[in-house]
Amino acid sequence: MNSNTSKPFDCVAETYSRFDINIVRGQGARLWDDKGRQYIDFTSGIAVCSLGHCNPKVVEAVREQAGQLFHISNLYWTEPQLKVASTLVEHSCTDRVFFCNSGAEAVEAAIKLARRHGHATRGPDCYEIITLEGSFHGRTLATITATGQPVYQRGFEPLPPGFTHVPLNDTRALELAANRRRTAAILVEPIQGEGGVRPLSDAFLEATRAVADDLGAVLIFDEIQVGMGRTGTLFAYEQTPVEPDVICLAKALANGMPIGAMLAKEEIMKYLGPGSHASTFGGNPVACAAAGAVLDQFLQTDILQQVKQKGEYLKKRLVELTQDWREVREVRGRGLIQAIEFHSPKPDLASWLLEKGFLSIVSHGLILRLLPPFIIGREEIDQFIETLAEYKHGQDS
Ligand SMILES: Cc1ncc(COP(=O)(O)O)c(C=O)c1O
């Protein structure tokens, strides 16, 4: 017997640097650890539990579906999958959905689709994907290569060929990178999430559409972090001047049940015919039952309107707090994805906030990224701002 089995923490791969707390329960915007301490969640499990922890309608849908049919594979139709596919199609600019289990898988599917489409319409050399510096698209080999941050690629070489990166919002660089023979797709997040909550300008997004149209390439929006209501509309592209050809979703789509989806227009998705791509668990009935309950709430309540209002309130409070805070470079975001960028690293900030009872994310040491659930209360936002003010005064003194 391996001696590690007596020490559970030592049995898990050390791929994450975790905070040393053990969360045992969640409800709404609150979480509790095994010692009974309560926390307010400003992460939503990294943009996942947008309707709050253990959202009652999602819990009910999962319970009911788990007692009826857990899994059957994609050899057959199931009602929950059909409901989610038709709802996503009805409310987007796309026509068909491929289901998978995570964000990286959704981007991987989009990359495969773009290559198939490129090969079929413009020949075998048409496989290159243009993505952005600072982007994040997942942790598989293809998606770390698409990701415009060398830190995620180091040590995993050789990386698959066919990816080229241009600076964010640099139209000239995009036009120079575009190649009539080789460029199969342009892949962007409408607002870079993990990279630091950096929105793409309308002018740049218009350029991505124009370049893709000119070449006959596919425009892919990775909405895994900023889609599904996070910015105040069901899809983030709805607040931009362009429509993508392909959309990648995951995270908040099922409020915590693992799911991913790649949506595309019919004239593109038709290049992924039977046998060309697959996932055993993709579109699993229980995950889709959860997603159905999520979409019902996004579409049948005023929750997305609330995201806009609460987002504006959170941003206003962050701007007020930071206007005389010399260490702050910028406050930015849309809806309920907001960030404070500091001039110099704040390695202790997330642990300090945790100690005070708030879950938060600090990316690259420099950027406090706030992703509260949509059901967050104004009082909870106020409490968070007061706590951050305490940190600010500690830094100033
Ligand atoms: C924009 C974006 N794309 C892709 C991914 C990868 O998703 P997953 O971790 O579910 O594979 C993430 C995860 O943070 C993301 O933010």
The ligand as an SDF file (V2000), in Angstrom:
LIG
                    3D

 16 16  0  0  0  0  0  0  0  0999 V2000
  -12.0050   32.4150  -21.8550 C   0  0  0  0  0  0  0  0  0  0  0  0
  -11.7320   31.0130  -21.3950 C   0  0  0  0  0  0  0  0  0  0  0  0
  -11.6010   30.0400  -22.2980 N   0  0  0  0  0  0  0  0  0  0  0  0
  -11.3640   28.7710  -21.9350 C   0  0  0  0  0  0  0  0  0  0  0  0
  -11.2310   28.4240  -20.6060 C   0  0  0  0  0  0  0  0  0  0  0  0
  -10.9760   26.9970  -20.2250 C   0  0  0  0  0  0  0  0  0  0  0  0
  -12.0920   26.4600  -19.5920 O   0  0  0  0  0  0  0  0  0  0  0  0
  -11.9770   25.0970  -18.7490 P   0  0  0  0  0  0  0  0  0  0  0  0
  -11.1600   25.3890  -17.5460 O   0  0  0  0  0  0  0  0  0  0  0  0
  -13.4100   24.7530  -18.4260 O   0  0  0  0  0  0  0  0  0  0  0  0
  -11.3460   24.0920  -19.6560 O   0  0  0  0  0  0  0  0  0  0  0  0
  -11.3520   29.4060  -19.6290 C   0  0  0  0  0  0  0  0  0  0  0  0
  -11.1680   29.0790  -18.2150 C   0  0  0  0  0  0  0  0  0  0  0  0
  -10.9000   29.9160  -17.3680 O   0  0  0  0  0  0  0  0  0  0  0  0
  -11.6030   30.7390  -20.0340 C   0  0  0  0  0  0  0  0  0  0  0  0
  -11.7100   31.7390  -19.1350 O   0  0  0  0  0  0  0  0  0  0  0  0
  1  2  1  0
  2  3  1  0
  2 15  2  0
  3  4  2  0
  4  5  1  0
  5  6  1  0
  5 12  2  0
  6  7  1  0
  7  8  1  0
  8  9  2  0
  8 10  1  0
  8 11  1  0
 12 13  1  0
 12 15  1  0
 13 14  2  0
 15 16  1  0
M  END
$$$$
